[in-house]
Amino acid sequence: MIPDSLASDMGDQRNVERARPRAWRQLAGEQRRVEDDVEVRPWASWLMILGLFSMIGAFWWVASAVLVTYWVVGRLFCAFAFAGNLFHGDWTHRVLRMSKPYWFMFNLLAIGPFLFCMFFALNGVFTKDPRRYVVPGEMQRGLKQHWIEHGELPAWILDSPGTRVVVESPRDTAGMVIRVLRVSHGLFGFDVMGWEEPDYIAP
């Protein structure tokens, strides 16, 4: 048999629990929702870090090897990085458990760089119709900048196509750095530059 004092204490405790259950549940639910919104996903963080470094490498390669203006590069990256925000919805909370600000950052630092790298990688791998030009060593720099400023490669380079340098004696090219510039049409329409060693043959 339970003493009256103990029964009274238990009854008071039950009354208190009945008086505050909804408030406690609401607070707990709100706390869980806040934690869901600000919770950091380790895999997402690693993808964002990887995407950032991949973007730096891809931009360096595009700036040096792809005949495209920086304005077009910036517009493409913005399209890849921000288009995903149009698809934010309940599924991002349910599947990825990301809030809208976190989803924005994930698109900016992970999805955008990934799509940017894939776009220019496919453009550079699947090429066709290569044109080759013989370029002396002192003329190899500044070709990309000239194309950006004038919309075409220098006129002097277009007048010397070919992959072979004809010499009568190896001494004729001693101290010279001659390379072959290969310009190919990329899969998505952006020309890609590559360098090759020329073939020396006797006349």
N, C-alpha and C positions, 0 to 999 in steps of 0.2 A: 504494500500500500504506500502511495506517494504522500509525503508530508504536505500539509496545506501550504507551507511557505515555499516549498520547492515547486508545487503545482502552480502557485501564484506567479512565481518568477518565470516559469515556462510559458504560462499564458500571456504574460506581458511581452515576452520575446516574440511569441507568435503574432501578437497584435502589431508589434513594431514591424515585423517582416511583411505583414499584410498591408500595412500602411504605406510602405515604401517600395514594393516590388516593381511597379511600373517605372518609377523614376530611375531605379537602379538599372533596369533593363534598357531604358532609353539611353542612359549615359553609357552603358557598356556597348550598345549598338553604335552610338555615335563615335565612341572611341575606336571601335573596330573599323568603322568606315574611314576615319581619319588615318589610321595606321595603314589601311589598304591604299589610300591615296598617296601617302608619302613613303611607302615602303620601297626600298631600293632592291632591284633585282640584280643579283651578281652577274648573271649571264648577259643581261642587257647592258650593264656597265662595261663589261669586257668587250662587247660588240661595239659600243660607242668609242672606246679607246682604240680598238683595232680599226674602226672606220675612219677615225681622225688621222691616224698615221697612214692608212692606205690612201686617203684623199691627198695628203701631202705628196706621196710618191707618184700618184697618178697625175696630179697637176704638174709636177716637174716634168714628167714624160710628155704630157700633152703640149706643154709650153715649148718643148724643144723639138718634137718630132711630128706633130700634127699641124697641118695648115688650117688653122681655125683661129678666129680672133678671140681675145679675152672676153669681149662682150658676149659672144655666143657661149663661151664656156661658162660664164657666170649665170646666164639665163638657163642653160641646161641644168646646172647644179640646183638652182632655185626650183625648177620644175620637179626634179627628182626628190629634193629634200622636203618640199612643202606640199606636194600633191597628196601625200599620204594622210595629211591632216583632214582632208575632205572625207575620209573614210572612218573617222573617229566615231565610235558609238558604244552601245552597251557591250558589244563583243570584246572591246579592248579591256573593259573592266572584268568581264566574265572569264575570258581566256587568258589574256596577258596581265590582267590586274594592274593596269596602268591608268593613272589619272590623265586628264587632258594635257596639263603642262609637261608631265613626264613623257607622254606620247609625242608631243611636239619636239622635245629634245632628242628622243629616240630616232625620229625621222631625220632631224638635222644632222646628227652625228653618226648614225648607223645605216639607216636605210638609204638616205641620200648619197653618201659616199659609196655604198655598195653598188647602187644602180649606176652611178657615175663611172666607177671603175669597170663594171661589166660593159657599159655602152662603148667606151673607148677601147676596151680590150677586144671586143668583137669587131669593132671598126678597124683595128690594127692587125688582127689575125686573118680575117677574111678579106683579102685585097685582090685586085685584078688590074690588068693593063699597066704593068710597070713601065715607066720611062726612065732611062738611065742617062746621066750626064757626067762628063769628065770635069772634075773640079780641082784646080791647083790648091795646094795647102793654104796659101795666104788668103784664099777666097772662100774658105769653108765656113767662116763665122759671119753672122749677120744675115743669113739667108731668110730665116723665119721673120725677122724684123722687117726686112725689105718686102716680104710678101704681105705683111700686115699693113704697111704703109702704102703699097702700090697695088695690092690685089693680085700680083703675079710675081714669079721669080725673076731675077735680073735677066736682061736681054742677052748678056754675054754667055750665060749658062745655057740658054736655050739653043744657042748656035753650035754647041759642042756635044752633041749626043754620042753615046757609044759606051762600050764596056772594055774596050781594048786600047792600049796606048802603043803605037807603033814606034819602035826605036831601032836605030842602026847599031847602036852599041850601048851596053849598060851604063857606060860613062856619060852618056847624054842626059841621063836622069839622075846622076849622082847629086845628092843633097836636096833633091826635090821630093815633096810630099804630094803625090797625086792620088786622089781617091775618086770613087764613082758614087754619085748621088742617085739613089733610086727613089722615084716618086710614084706611088701606086694609089689607085682609087680604093678607098675604104668601103666597107659594107654599108655604112650610113651616109656616104657621100663626102666624107672628109678625107682629103689626100694625106697620105702618111709618107714621111721621109725616112730613108734608111741609107746607111753607108756601106759600101763594098770596096774590096781591094781590086784594082784593075788587073787585067791579064796582059802581061808583056809578051809580045811576039816579035820575031824578026821580020823586017820588011820583005 
